[in-house]
Amino acid sequence: MFITPALAQTAGGQASGAGIVMQMAPLVLIFVVFYFLLIRPQQKKMKEHKAKIDAVKKGDQVVTGGGLVGKVVRVDEIYADIELAPNMKVKAVKSTLTEVIDPTAAKPAND
């Protein structure tokens, strides 16, 4: 009815080094796949967006985080003054700008 200590020790044995590596291989593979499919492209996209926002200059047309479209009239380190309509200017934090619109690629609204 009782298992003797000698039988209990021989039944399990110790895990070999190769067994541990084989158990960890799927986890490492999953991490590598996540890195190349999710993390790396997101970091690249964030770096491109930061470079685009840092390059904003007077006269650029931008879209804010709230969806407002306007023309930049003044830029400093942190803020950008944006003219939404004639004589209507707002101050926005540069990091909240979502897009810089290329004037050559923009289509007219009536087309």
All heavy atoms as an XYZ file, in Angstrom:
830
protein
N       0.814     -1.181      0.000
C       0.000      0.000      0.000
C       0.861      1.250      0.000
O       0.514      2.217     -0.656
C      -0.904     -0.026      1.215
C      -1.740      1.164      1.330
S      -3.347      0.615      1.804
C      -4.055      2.110      2.213
N       1.941      1.250      0.723
C       2.822      2.400      0.746
C       3.936      2.212     -0.272
O       4.436      1.108     -0.465
C       3.425      2.595      2.135
C       2.398      2.971      3.164
C       1.959      2.054      4.100
C       1.853      4.235      3.182
C       1.006      2.389      5.035
C       0.904      4.581      4.120
C       0.467      3.657      5.059
N       4.342      3.302     -0.919
C       5.443      3.242     -1.877
C       6.734      3.446     -1.110
O       6.860      4.370     -0.318
C       5.288      4.337     -2.950
C       3.999      4.140     -3.730
C       6.493      4.354     -3.876
C       3.708      5.227     -4.729
N       7.655      2.601     -1.354
C       8.922      2.736     -0.649
C       9.704      3.905     -1.224
O       9.545      4.262     -2.409
C       9.760      1.447     -0.786
O      10.046      1.263     -2.153
C       9.027      0.254     -0.227
N      10.556      4.545     -0.424
C      11.329      5.692     -0.926
C      12.203      5.345     -2.126
O      12.414      6.177     -3.000
C      12.178      6.095      0.266
C      11.461      5.575      1.453
C      10.737      4.342      0.995
N      12.668      4.153     -2.238
C      13.521      3.770     -3.351
C      12.742      3.782     -4.657
O      13.231      4.223     -5.690
C      14.127      2.403     -3.105
N      11.510      3.295     -4.648
C      10.695      3.298     -5.864
C      10.270      4.718     -6.246
O      10.192      5.044     -7.423
C       9.468      2.412     -5.671
C       9.745      0.911     -5.569
C       8.448      0.180     -5.269
C      10.358      0.399     -6.849
N       9.986      5.538     -5.262
C       9.562      6.903     -5.549
C      10.688      7.703     -6.184
O      10.453      8.529     -7.070
C       9.096      7.580     -4.273
N      11.915      7.452     -5.793
C      13.033      8.194     -6.351
C      13.335      7.768     -7.778
O      13.646      8.587     -8.621
C      14.275      8.007     -5.487
C      14.180      8.743     -4.174
C      15.423      8.513     -3.318
O      16.301      7.745     -3.701
N      15.469      9.168     -2.177
N      13.223      6.545     -8.089
C      13.575      6.094     -9.434
C      12.473      6.403    -10.443
O      12.739      6.483    -11.629
C      13.862      4.585     -9.440
O      12.702      3.895     -8.976
C      15.058      4.262     -8.591
N      11.266      6.584     -9.999
C      10.169      6.816    -10.933
C      10.298      8.184    -11.616
O      10.119      8.310    -12.823
C       8.835      6.723    -10.220
N      10.607      9.248    -10.871
C      10.648     10.586    -11.437
C      11.970     10.906    -12.085
O      12.043     11.361    -13.218
N      13.014     10.705    -11.405
C      14.327     11.065    -11.925
C      14.489     12.575    -11.978
O      13.564     13.332    -11.705
N      15.656     13.038    -12.325
C      15.895     14.467    -12.452
C      15.745     14.875    -13.908
O      16.054     14.110    -14.822
C      17.291     14.816    -11.953
C      17.444     14.652    -10.456
C      18.806     15.134     -9.996
O      19.643     15.497    -10.813
N      19.014     15.130     -8.706
N      15.289     16.097    -14.094
C      15.140     16.617    -15.453
C      16.521     16.914    -16.022
O      17.350     17.524    -15.374
C      14.288     17.876    -15.444
N      16.741     16.487    -17.223
C      18.035     16.746    -17.848
C      18.069     18.165    -18.403
O      17.047     18.825    -18.540
C      18.275     15.736    -18.973
O      17.338     15.948    -20.003
N      19.260     18.638    -18.741
C      19.404     19.977    -19.292
C      18.682     20.131    -20.618
O      18.118     21.164    -20.929
N      18.677     19.089    -21.423
C      18.004     19.144    -22.718
C      16.497     19.229    -22.544
O      15.808     19.887    -23.332
C      18.370     17.927    -23.556
N      15.977     18.593    -21.501
C      14.534     18.645    -21.247
C      14.077     20.048    -20.898
O      13.025     20.502    -21.344
N      14.865     20.753    -20.118
C      14.520     22.120    -19.739
C      14.579     23.032    -20.964
O      13.717     23.885    -21.168
C      15.454     22.619    -18.620
C      15.169     21.851    -17.333
C      15.277     24.113    -18.398
C      16.126     22.156    -16.214
N      15.573     22.840    -21.799
C      15.702     23.647    -23.015
C      14.506     23.412    -23.934
O      13.959     24.358    -24.506
C      17.035     23.335    -23.733
C      17.075     23.976    -25.103
C      18.206     23.778    -22.884
N      14.087     22.170    -24.050
C      12.940     21.858    -24.918
C      11.643     22.445    -24.351
O      10.744     22.785    -25.108
C      12.811     20.341    -25.104
C      13.942     19.751    -25.937
S      14.144     20.548    -27.546
C      12.656     20.049    -28.348
N      11.545     22.559    -23.035
C      10.362     23.159    -22.440
C      10.367     24.682    -22.618
O       9.313     25.291    -22.736
C      10.286     22.823    -20.948
C       9.943     21.381    -20.666
C       9.933     21.070    -19.180
O      10.352     21.883    -18.370
N       9.456     19.887    -18.838
N      11.539     25.290    -22.623
C      11.644     26.741    -22.758
C      11.597     27.198    -24.217
O      11.298     28.360    -24.481
C      12.944     27.242    -22.114
C      13.009     27.031    -20.611
S      11.739     27.920    -19.735
C      12.338     29.571    -19.918
N      11.896     26.317    -25.145
C      11.955     26.686    -26.563
C      10.651     27.296    -27.079
O      10.693     28.331    -27.763
C      12.374     25.484    -27.404
N       9.476     26.732    -26.793
C       8.243     27.372    -27.285
C       8.027     28.780    -26.718
O       7.567     29.667    -27.437
C       7.131     26.425    -26.812
C       7.799     25.124    -26.602
C       9.195     25.431    -26.177
N       8.380     28.985    -25.459
C       8.218     30.315    -24.872
C       9.147     31.329    -25.538
O       8.747     32.465    -25.819
C       8.493     30.263    -23.373
C       7.492     29.444    -22.548
C       7.940     29.353    -21.107
C       6.117     30.047    -22.645
N      10.372     30.925    -25.787
C      11.322     31.807    -26.463
C      10.842     32.092    -27.885
O      10.899     33.229    -28.357
C      12.735     31.188    -26.447
C      13.683     31.979    -27.330
C      13.263     31.103    -25.028
N      10.360     31.075    -28.556
C       9.846     31.246    -29.921
C       8.666     32.211    -29.944
O       8.582     33.087    -30.813
C       9.449     29.895    -30.510
C       8.927     29.933    -31.937
C      10.036     30.368    -32.893
C       8.386     28.580    -32.337
N       7.765     32.100    -28.989
C       6.614     33.009    -28.911
C       7.091     34.441    -28.694
O       6.600     35.376    -29.327
C       5.643     32.565    -27.797
C       4.925     31.288    -28.231
C       4.636     33.660    -27.473
C       4.122     30.637    -27.135
N       8.063     34.636    -27.801
C       8.585     35.978    -27.559
C       9.228     36.559    -28.816
O       9.023     37.731    -29.134
C       9.593     35.967    -26.409
C      10.164     37.321    -26.137
C       9.415     38.284    -25.484
C      11.433     37.653    -26.567
C       9.925     39.549    -25.239
C      11.958     38.913    -26.332
C      11.198     39.863    -25.669
N       9.984     35.759    -29.540
C      10.641     36.230    -30.761
C       9.598     36.632    -31.807
O       9.709     37.679    -32.452
C      11.607     35.155    -31.314
C      12.077     35.495    -32.708
C      12.786     34.982    -30.372
N       8.553     35.826    -31.947
C       7.487     36.143    -32.906
C       6.789     37.441    -32.503
O       6.554     38.313    -33.344
C       6.486     34.972    -33.011
C       5.235     35.387    -33.756
C       7.139     33.783    -33.684
N       6.466     37.604    -31.216
C       5.839     38.840    -30.755
C       6.741     40.033    -31.004
O       6.280     41.101    -31.389
C       5.493     38.752    -29.260
C       4.119     38.225    -29.006
C       3.930     36.904    -28.669
C       3.015     39.049    -29.100
C       2.671     36.416    -28.432
C       1.742     38.569    -28.864
C       1.567     37.245    -28.529
N       8.038     39.870    -30.786
C       8.962     40.987    -30.985
C       8.948     41.435    -32.444
O       8.832     42.622    -32.721
C      10.377     40.592    -30.565
C      11.379     41.685    -30.801
C      11.441     42.781    -29.957
C      12.244     41.650    -31.887
C      12.344     43.804    -30.177
C      13.148     42.672    -32.113
C      13.192     43.743    -31.251
O      14.075     44.759    -31.487
N       9.060     40.500    -33.368
C       9.157     40.883    -34.781
C       7.815     41.272    -35.388
O       7.770     42.050    -36.340
C       9.805     39.764    -35.603
C      11.290     39.725    -35.440
C      11.898     38.715    -34.712
C      12.088     40.701    -35.999
C      13.267     38.685    -34.554
C      13.467     40.684    -35.844
C      14.054     39.679    -35.122
N       6.712     40.764    -34.866
C       5.413     41.084    -35.456
C       4.696     42.244    -34.761
O       3.876     42.914    -35.392
C       4.510     39.856    -35.441
C       4.935     38.713    -36.354
C       3.956     37.564    -36.249
C       5.055     39.172    -37.794
N       4.994     42.485    -33.481
C       4.265     43.526    -32.756
C       5.163     44.638    -32.214
O       4.920     45.812    -32.473
C       3.492     42.894    -31.586
C       2.408     41.903    -31.968
C       1.840     41.253    -30.725
C       1.317     42.589    -32.738
N       6.166     44.277    -31.463
C       6.951     45.281    -30.743
C       7.812     46.100    -31.686
O       7.793     47.336    -31.654
C       7.807     44.599    -29.654
C       6.893     43.920    -28.633
C       8.713     45.609    -28.972
C       7.613     43.006    -27.672
N       8.580     45.464    -32.540
C       9.507     46.180    -33.425
C       8.792     47.114    -34.405
O       9.188     48.272    -34.550
C      10.374     45.166    -34.157
C      11.485     45.785    -34.940
C      12.484     44.722    -35.357
N      13.496     45.273    -36.193
C      13.683     44.952    -37.460
N      12.931     44.023    -38.012
N      14.617     45.512    -38.168
N       7.720     46.658    -35.084
C       7.031     47.602    -35.983
C       6.419     48.789    -35.238
O       6.428     49.912    -35.753
C       5.929     46.750    -36.626
C       6.411     45.359    -36.509
C       7.195     45.302    -35.252
N       5.918     48.551    -34.021
C       5.348     49.656    -33.251
C       6.421     50.656    -32.859
O       6.196     51.877    -32.921
C       4.637     49.117    -32.009
C       3.944     50.179    -31.206
C       2.793     50.830    -31.945
O       2.211     50.244    -32.847
N       2.484     52.050    -31.578
N       7.590     50.185    -32.456
C       8.679     51.093    -32.111
C       9.125     51.900    -33.328
O       9.397     53.097    -33.224
C       9.870     50.316    -31.545
C       9.652     49.799    -30.150
C      10.819     48.973    -29.660
O      11.629     48.474    -30.435
N      10.903     48.815    -28.346
N       9.182     51.256    -34.487
C       9.567     51.941    -35.711
C       8.550     53.024    -36.071
O       8.905     54.143    -36.436
C       9.697     50.922    -36.841
C      10.189     51.491    -38.135
C      10.330     50.413    -39.173
C      10.778     50.976    -40.498
N      10.842     49.950    -41.545
N       7.270     52.689    -35.933
C       6.213     53.640    -36.239
C       6.257     54.828    -35.281
O       6.089     55.983    -35.698
C       4.860     52.933    -36.143
C       3.695     53.731    -36.622
C       2.445     52.885    -36.591
C       1.246     53.662    -37.083
N       0.016     52.865    -37.062
N       6.497     54.571    -34.005
C       6.583     55.648    -33.025
C       7.780     56.555    -33.308
O       7.690     57.777    -33.170
C       6.686     55.075    -31.611
C       5.387     54.518    -31.089
S       5.530     53.690    -29.491
C       6.287     54.938    -28.511
N       8.892     55.968    -33.725
C      10.089     56.754    -34.024
C       9.843     57.656    -35.240
O      10.223     58.821    -35.244
C      11.265     55.817    -34.299
C      12.606     56.510    -34.345
C      13.728     55.538    -34.609
C      13.956     54.647    -33.424
N      15.122     53.767    -33.577
N       9.180     57.125    -36.270
C       8.858     57.926    -37.452
C       7.895     59.065    -37.093
O       8.044     60.192    -37.566
C       8.235     57.046    -38.536
C       9.203     56.094    -39.187
C       8.515     55.124    -40.124
O       7.261     55.162    -40.240
O       9.223     54.310    -40.740
N       6.893     58.767    -36.255
C       5.924     59.782    -35.852
C       6.609     60.890    -35.059
O       6.345     62.079    -35.277
C       4.812     59.140    -35.019
C       3.773     60.116    -34.578
N       3.764     60.667    -33.317
C       2.714     60.661    -35.235
C       2.751     61.497    -33.217
N       2.101     61.513    -34.362
N       7.498     60.529    -34.152
C       8.216     61.525    -33.353
C       9.076     62.412    -34.244
O       9.115     63.631    -34.071
C       9.079     60.845    -32.298
C       9.759     61.820    -31.362
C      10.555     61.092    -30.309
C      11.251     61.976    -29.333
N      11.637     63.284    -29.702
N       9.739     61.810    -35.228
C      10.569     62.594    -36.141
C       9.706     63.560    -36.962
O      10.094     64.708    -37.193
C      11.352     61.673    -37.063
N       8.540     63.099    -37.383
C       7.639     63.937    -38.176
C       7.118     65.108    -37.342
O       7.071     66.243    -37.812
C       6.464     63.099    -38.676
C       5.586     63.819    -39.677
C       4.319     63.067    -40.036
C       4.544     61.696    -40.553
N       3.292     61.042    -40.985
N       6.769     64.853    -36.093
C       6.248     65.911    -35.226
C       7.360     66.888    -34.837
O       7.141     68.098    -34.762
C       5.581     65.304    -33.975
C       4.365     64.460    -34.377
C       5.178     66.375    -32.981
C       3.311     65.173    -35.194
N       8.559     66.384    -34.602
C       9.675     67.276    -34.270
C      10.053     68.176    -35.441
O      10.621     69.247    -35.241
C      10.899     66.471    -33.823
C      10.709     65.866    -32.442
O       9.819     66.335    -31.698
O      11.442     64.915    -32.109
N       9.731     67.763    -36.657
C      10.076     68.538    -37.847
C       8.978     69.521    -38.265
O       9.083     70.153    -39.311
C      10.376     67.588    -39.001
N       7.931     69.668    -37.469
C       6.851     70.603    -37.801
C       7.414     72.015    -37.822
O       8.174     72.418    -36.948
C       5.703     70.485    -36.771
C       4.713     71.621    -36.924
C       4.995     69.165    -36.914
N       7.030     72.751    -38.854
C       7.501     74.131    -38.990
C       6.336     75.037    -39.357
O       5.239     74.554    -39.648
C       8.606     74.201    -40.042
C       8.181     73.773    -41.420
C       9.361     73.691    -42.358
C       8.969     73.265    -43.741
N       8.267     72.016    -43.854
N       6.583     76.315    -39.336
C       5.566     77.297    -39.661
C       5.063     77.060    -41.088
O       5.832     76.838    -42.009
C       6.154     78.710    -39.538
C       5.179     79.809    -39.809
C       5.827     81.172    -39.637
C       4.832     82.261    -39.968
N       5.421     83.586    -39.830
N       3.749     77.082    -41.243
C       3.142     76.904    -42.556
C       2.657     75.485    -42.815
O       1.912     75.258    -43.760
N       3.052     74.518    -41.994
C       2.584     73.139    -42.181
C       1.125     73.021    -41.772
O       0.657     73.690    -40.860
C       3.404     72.162    -41.329
C       4.792     71.922    -41.881
O       5.040     72.276    -43.046
O       5.628     71.375    -41.139
N       0.421     72.133    -42.445
C      -0.951     71.843    -42.075
C      -0.926     70.576    -41.226
O      -0.329     69.576    -41.616
C      -1.819     71.653    -43.317
C      -3.295     71.636    -43.021
C      -4.133     71.673    -44.287
O      -3.613     71.527    -45.383
N      -5.425     71.839    -44.132
N      -1.588     70.638    -40.051
C      -1.521     69.528    -39.105
C      -2.916     69.121    -38.653
O      -3.880     69.883    -38.782
C      -0.673     69.901    -37.866
C       0.770     70.131    -38.245
C      -1.235     71.084    -37.143
N      -2.981     67.903    -38.109
C      -4.202     67.390    -37.488
C      -3.884     67.163    -36.017
O      -2.880     66.527    -35.687
C      -4.656     66.069    -38.140
C      -5.908     65.533    -37.465
C      -4.884     66.243    -39.622
N      -4.733     67.690    -35.142
C      -4.516     67.518    -33.708
C      -5.138     66.205    -33.243
O      -5.858     65.540    -33.991
C      -5.134     68.676    -32.911
O      -6.551     68.635    -33.069
C      -4.588     70.010    -33.360
N      -4.882     65.861    -31.987
C      -5.445     64.646    -31.418
C      -6.967     64.674    -31.366
O      -7.622     63.642    -31.396
N      -7.553     65.857    -31.294
C      -9.010     66.000    -31.269
C      -9.636     66.029    -32.646
O     -10.854     66.148    -32.779
N      -8.819     65.951    -33.694
C      -9.338     65.933    -35.050
C      -9.430     67.294    -35.701
O      -9.993     67.419    -36.792
N      -8.894     68.325    -35.065
C      -8.925     69.661    -35.654
C      -7.802     69.803    -36.667
O      -6.678     69.374    -36.429
C      -8.771     70.720    -34.565
C      -9.835     70.716    -33.469
C      -9.475     71.701    -32.379
C     -11.192     71.037    -34.051
N      -8.121     70.412    -37.797
C      -7.139     70.619    -38.856
C      -6.841     72.109    -38.934
O      -7.753     72.934    -38.957
C      -7.677     70.121    -40.216
C      -6.667     70.354    -41.314
C      -8.055     68.654    -40.136
N      -5.564     72.441    -38.954
C      -5.197     73.843    -39.021
C      -3.791     74.029    -39.549
O      -3.071     73.064    -39.833
N      -3.412     75.296    -39.668
C      -2.095     75.657    -40.184
C      -1.238     76.165    -39.033
O      -1.688     76.955    -38.216
C      -2.242     76.742    -41.246
C      -0.961     77.117    -41.931
C      -1.209     78.220    -42.933
C      -0.954     77.671    -44.308
N      -1.064     78.688    -45.347
N      -0.010     75.692    -38.960
C       0.904     76.088    -37.895
C       1.406     77.502    -38.174
O       1.875     77.797    -39.271
C       2.095     75.103    -37.807
C       3.092     75.558    -36.765
C       1.614     73.697    -37.515
N       1.280     78.386    -37.161
C       1.760     79.760    -37.314
C       2.994     80.035    -36.453
O       3.729     80.972    -36.728
C       0.649     80.785    -36.990
C      -0.430     80.747    -38.050
C       0.071     80.577    -35.612
N       3.215     79.242    -35.406
C       4.390     79.403    -34.560
C       4.690     78.081    -33.881
O       3.785     77.355    -33.484
C       4.135     80.480    -33.505
C       5.379     80.892    -32.738
C       5.092     82.003    -31.741
N       4.334     81.526    -30.595
C       4.881     80.886    -29.545
N       6.163     80.645    -29.517
N       4.135     80.502    -28.540
N       5.980     77.769    -33.752
C       6.399     76.514    -33.123
C       7.522     76.803    -32.149
O       8.422     77.586    -32.445
C       6.902     75.507    -34.189
C       7.357     74.219    -33.537
C       5.846     75.213    -35.217
N       7.465     76.170    -30.965
C       8.609     76.190    -30.050
C       8.856     74.748    -29.591
O       8.348     73.814    -30.197
C       8.415     77.180    -28.895
C       7.215     76.861    -28.018
O       6.696     75.735    -28.101
O       6.814     77.730    -27.230
N       9.629     74.580    -28.543
C      10.019     73.233    -28.106
C       8.825     72.356    -27.742
O       8.774     71.186    -28.095
C      10.959     73.322    -26.897
C      12.354     73.735    -27.241
C      13.071     72.691    -28.054
O      12.986     71.492    -27.720
O      13.704     73.068    -29.050
N       7.867     72.924    -27.025
C       6.761     72.125    -26.490
C       5.437     72.401    -27.198
O       4.659     71.494    -27.429
C       6.606     72.390    -24.978
C       7.896     72.010    -24.259
C       5.439     71.621    -24.400
C       7.933     72.419    -22.809
N       5.187     73.655    -27.556
C       3.892     74.063    -28.087
C       3.954     74.442    -29.561
O       4.997     74.801    -30.083
C       3.351     75.265    -27.308
C       3.183     75.001    -25.837
C       4.066     75.532    -24.909
C       2.143     74.208    -25.377
C       3.911     75.289    -23.561
C       1.987     73.954    -24.033
C       2.869     74.495    -23.122
O       2.724     74.243    -21.794
N       2.776     74.377    -30.194
C       2.607     74.864    -31.562
C       1.329     75.690    -31.593
O       0.287     75.237    -31.116
C       2.512     73.706    -32.540
N       1.413     76.895    -32.108
C       0.220     77.720    -32.292
C      -0.371     77.361    -33.653
O       0.313     77.413    -34.678
C       0.559     79.206    -32.245
C       0.909     79.676    -30.845
O       0.609     78.933    -29.891
O       1.479     80.773    -30.711
N      -1.655     77.004    -33.638
C      -2.326     76.528    -34.847
C      -3.482     77.457    -35.167
O      -4.302     77.776    -34.300
C      -2.840     75.087    -34.656
C      -1.673     74.175    -34.289
C      -3.544     74.592    -35.900
C      -2.100     72.812    -33.842
N      -3.546     77.891    -36.419
C      -4.648     78.739    -36.874
C      -5.699     77.822    -37.500
O      -5.477     77.209    -38.545
C      -4.150     79.766    -37.885
C      -5.214     80.735    -38.296
C      -4.673     81.825    -39.200
O      -3.753     81.544    -39.997
O      -5.182     82.952    -39.110
N      -6.865     77.754    -36.835
C      -7.948     76.899    -37.316
C      -8.822     77.612    -38.338
O      -9.352     76.989    -39.253
C      -8.804     76.429    -36.140
C      -8.062     75.624    -35.072
C      -8.982     75.333    -33.907
C      -7.502     74.352    -35.653
N      -8.992     78.911    -38.163
C      -9.772     79.753    -39.066
C      -9.112     81.131    -39.022
O      -8.281     81.390    -38.167
C     -11.224     79.824    -38.597
N      -9.467     82.015    -39.949
C      -8.881     83.349    -39.899
C      -9.124     84.000    -38.530
O     -10.245     84.005    -38.022
C      -9.602     84.106    -41.012
C     -10.031     83.039    -41.955
C     -10.331     81.840    -41.117
N      -8.054     84.492    -37.927
C      -8.075     85.157    -36.616
C      -8.544     84.240    -35.484
O      -9.058     84.715    -34.478
C      -8.939     86.427    -36.647
C      -8.368     87.442    -37.599
O      -7.156     87.575    -37.721
N      -9.241     88.149    -38.297
N      -8.399     82.929    -35.640
C      -8.735     81.982    -34.572
C      -7.558     81.040    -34.380
O      -7.363     80.111    -35.162
C      -9.986     81.184    -34.911
C     -10.397     80.243    -33.824
S     -11.850     79.359    -34.320
C     -11.871     78.102    -33.104
N      -6.780     81.331    -33.354
C      -5.576     80.543    -33.106
C      -5.720     79.783    -31.800
O      -6.307     80.288    -30.841
C      -4.343     81.435    -33.045
C      -4.049     82.142    -34.335
C      -2.884     83.074    -34.204
C      -2.722     83.856    -35.500
N      -1.868     85.011    -35.342
N      -5.164     78.573    -31.759
C      -5.128     77.778    -30.537
C      -3.691     77.334    -30.306
O      -2.896     77.238    -31.242
C      -6.062     76.547    -30.615
C      -7.506     76.961    -30.709
C      -5.693     75.642    -31.757
N      -3.380     77.090    -29.052
C      -2.057     76.591    -28.702
C      -2.214     75.108    -28.382
O      -3.021     74.730    -27.539
C      -1.493     77.338    -27.504
C      -0.087     76.913    -27.135
C       0.441     77.731    -25.983
C       1.001     79.002    -26.576
N       1.854     79.753    -25.651
N      -1.433     74.278    -29.047
C      -1.500     72.829    -28.836
C      -0.129     72.307    -28.431
O       0.900     72.832    -28.865
C      -1.953     72.127    -30.117
N      -0.124     71.294    -27.619
C       1.115     70.619    -27.268
C       1.548     69.809    -28.484
O       0.739     69.096    -29.092
C       0.907     69.703    -26.043
C       2.171     68.952    -25.709
C       0.433     70.509    -24.859
N       2.813     69.945    -28.864
C       3.286     69.278    -30.084
C       3.096     67.766    -30.043
O       2.819     67.148    -31.064
C       4.767     69.592    -30.328
C       4.987     70.914    -31.005
C       6.431     71.281    -31.165
C       7.289     70.243    -31.805
N       8.665     70.711    -32.067
N       3.207     67.173    -28.873
C       3.074     65.715    -28.794
C       1.647     65.237    -29.052
O       1.429     64.053    -29.294
C       3.558     65.206    -27.437
O       2.766     65.735    -26.404
N       0.664     66.158    -29.006
C      -0.711     65.757    -29.282
C      -1.052     65.845    -30.771
O      -2.157     65.471    -31.163
C      -1.720     66.609    -28.497
O      -1.605     67.968    -28.899
C      -1.496     66.475    -27.008
N      -0.140     66.352    -31.587
C      -0.375     66.382    -33.025
C      -0.300     64.952    -33.555
O       0.620     64.205    -33.231
C       0.656     67.259    -33.724
C       0.690     68.727    -33.298
C       1.800     69.451    -34.028
C      -0.635     69.390    -33.533
N      -1.271     64.576    -34.346
C      -1.305     63.204    -34.830
C      -0.750     63.055    -36.230
O      -0.272     61.979    -36.582
C      -2.740     62.640    -34.814
O      -3.578     63.481    -35.603
C      -3.266     62.564    -33.398
N      -0.822     64.118    -37.031
C      -0.390     63.980    -38.412
C       0.003     65.330    -38.988
O      -0.577     66.354    -38.641
C      -1.534     63.382    -39.242
C      -1.154     62.968    -40.625
C      -2.292     62.248    -41.341
O      -3.283     61.885    -40.701
O      -2.167     62.091    -42.559
N       0.973     65.304    -39.863
C       1.353     66.478    -40.640
C       0.903     66.179    -42.065
O       1.331     65.199    -42.672
C       2.870     66.731    -40.588
C       3.229     67.938    -41.432
C       3.328     66.921    -39.160
N       0.019     67.024    -42.585
C      -0.558     66.780    -43.907
C       0.371     67.342    -44.973
O       0.772     68.503    -44.915
C      -1.956     67.421    -44.022
C      -2.886     66.810    -42.983
C      -2.523     67.233    -45.423
C      -4.231     67.488    -42.886
N       0.689     66.512    -45.949
C       1.521     66.939    -47.072
C       0.633     67.708    -48.041
O      -0.343     67.160    -48.555
C       2.134     65.713    -47.751
C       3.097     66.078    -48.857
O       3.524     67.245    -48.912
O       3.437     65.177    -49.666
N       0.927     68.982    -48.319
C       0.052     69.783    -49.179
C       0.007     69.275    -50.616
O      -0.992     69.481    -51.309
C       0.633     71.186    -49.113
C       2.005     71.037    -48.590
C       2.047     69.758    -47.820
N       1.012     68.601    -51.074
C       0.998     68.100    -52.446
C       0.153     66.844    -52.572
O      -0.391     66.557    -53.628
C       2.419     67.800    -52.935
O       3.018     66.819    -52.086
C       3.272     69.066    -52.932
N       0.011     66.081    -51.497
C      -0.740     64.820    -51.555
C      -2.190     64.998    -51.153
O      -3.008     64.111    -51.385
C      -0.088     63.788    -50.652
N      -2.541     66.112    -50.527
C      -3.907     66.334    -50.065
C      -4.840     66.589    -51.247
O      -4.518     67.345    -52.158
C      -3.951     67.510    -49.100
N      -6.002     65.934    -51.220
C      -7.012     66.136    -52.257
C      -7.954     67.249    -51.843
O      -8.248     67.392    -50.665
C      -7.820     64.861    -52.477
C      -7.039     63.716    -53.030
C      -7.899     62.541    -53.444
C      -9.076     62.305    -52.548
N      -9.854     61.139    -52.859
N      -8.456     68.037    -52.773
C      -9.459     69.027    -52.424
C     -10.719     68.351    -51.891
O     -11.057     67.231    -52.275
C      -9.749     69.735    -53.758
C      -8.583     69.442    -54.620
C      -8.054     68.122    -54.164
N     -11.432     69.035    -51.010
C     -12.616     68.455    -50.365
C     -13.761     68.263    -51.340
O     -14.635     67.434    -51.128
C     -13.055     69.346    -49.212
N     -13.805     69.016    -52.435
C     -14.941     68.956    -53.358
C     -14.812     67.844    -54.385
O     -15.748     67.605    -55.141
C     -15.091     70.300    -54.082
C     -15.428     71.393    -53.105
O     -15.957     71.150    -52.047
N     -15.100     72.623    -53.477
N     -13.684     67.185    -54.469
C     -13.522     66.149    -55.499
C     -14.034     64.819    -55.056
O     -13.994     64.275    -54.100
C     -12.043     66.018    -55.894
C     -11.641     67.201    -56.757
O     -12.525     67.918    -57.227
O     -10.424     67.390    -56.946
